[in-house]
Amino acid sequence: MDHNETLRMSDNGTPRILIIDDEPMGIEIVARALASDYACTFALSGPEALARLETGKLPALILLDVMMPGMNGFQLCRWLKVEPRTREIPVIFITVAQNSKSESSTMLAGAADFINKPVNPQVLRLRVGMQMLLREREQTLRRLNAELEQRVGERTQALRETLAQVETANRAKDRFLANMSCELRISLNGIIGLLGLLHQEETKADKQGRLAGVLGIAEALSRLFGDILEISAFETNQVLLNPHEFAPNDLYRQLYAAIGPRAAAKSLRLDLAGLPPCLWGDLERLSQLLIQLLGNAVKFTAAGSVTLQVRVAGEAGNRLCLAFEVTDTGCGTPSEARQRIFLPFKQSDQTDPTGPGGTGLGLGARPATGGPDERRAAASRERCDGQYLYR
């Protein structure tokens, strides 16, 4: 129970009730009916009641006569409901009027209930007891709401602190992964260099073949560490674009160097065409995306062709924005897997450990729809729009 409620109790702990009536006999009747359960005080007019409320202890409930000279009960009740100090005190009108208009006026004035004169002591005790019970439950509900808000606030703060700790741990993990991958790749590059020298100096064919196999494995590991570095850079927001002017042949050379041998091993036709004579963008990032898309297409295409198409996706001032699409004649992607393959490290079929492997497209966008023998990597435009422009 709050401090205000303590003030509304008498010295012996019983609830305090203020009776306002200009007739002493009416006050006496009401006080006798409530004396066993409540501590009753009284006022003979509206101004007297206001003086008591301003300087004295607040009651738990007010019994208010409607018909009084000067300030009547309606005027006094409206005043009580405006003042912050008294607006929460329930008011029960005592009135001689017994009609619907009087009842509606009582409620419009802000009273909680009304009792007709002559007062029935039993009805009076029931009505007062009901208001006291409602008041007690209201206070309990407010206390519970306050406790709930406090708990929610504490839990929210705890979750924020936990989230901050998780984010800090993730950043530390990403930094560690990036640093370790870099260190490992540096060491691996040294191994690749030494293996290359041994391969060149070796004259026996069988040993050259073995060295070539080891060299290929080391180069594959180097590419893997490179991918890890790229992922770590994305996670730590350390990827910086370096836009510059470049020719399509610069891009073609990188794509053919990375994808050409794999396509040739399957006798696939690799068509790369459609680029304008001059481009503006980050050649390294663009080639990384396209190598990922083309490599995925070659991986899942047994025969036919893999095509890189370029089209104008939109205009930005005096520049045009290009969209790159990869189409192949491979096995296609099941409709239920099209959402999944564009999530990080997801594949269309992860149940077969002997499958093609890889980390998945992981571009974080939705693939365009197509036939069963067509996978359009339309998601690449999410990374290209606004970055790879030509004049």
Number of C-alpha atoms within 10 A of each C-alpha: 9 8 7 13 15 18 17 21 19 17 11 7 12 16 20 24 24 24 25 26 25 20 13 12 10 17 21 14 14 19 20 11 17 18 11 9 12 18 21 22 15 21 20 16 21 23 13 13 20 15 11 16 16 12 8 11 15 22 25 26 22 24 25 30 28 25 17 17 10 10 14 17 26 22 13 19 26 15 15 22 18 12 10 8 13 16 15 14 18 23 25 26 26 26 20 15 14 11 8 9 9 15 17 10 12 23 15 13 19 20 24 14 18 21 22 14 13 11 16 13 15 10 13 20 14 11 16 22 14 13 18 16 12 13 17 14 12 12 15 13 12 12 14 12 12 12 12 12 12 12 12 12 12 12 12 12 12 12 12 12 12 12 12 12 12 12 12 12 12 14 15 13 14 20 17 13 17 22 14 15 20 16 12 14 20 14 12 17 15 11 15 19 13 13 18 16 12 16 20 12 10 14 10 9 10 10 13 16 13 12 19 17 12 16 20 14 13 19 16 12 16 20 13 14 21 16 15 18 21 16 18 22 17 13 15 16 9 11 13 10 12 11 16 11 14 16 14 16 12 11 19 15 13 17 20 16 12 17 21 18 12 15 23 12 8 15 13 20 16 20 14 17 12 12 19 14 11 13 20 16 19 19 21 13 19 17 18 16 18 21 18 19 26 25 20 21 27 26 17 15 20 16 16 14 19 22 18 20 16 16 14 11 12 13 12 9 6 7 14 18 19 23 22 24 21 22 21 26 20 20 15 18 18 13 13 9 13 18 16 21 23 21 17 14 13 17 20 16 15 11 8 8 8 7 9 12 12 11 14 18 23 16 21 16 19 17 18 14 13 13 11 13 15 18 24 22 26 18 21 24 20 14 16 19 16 16 19 23 23 18 12
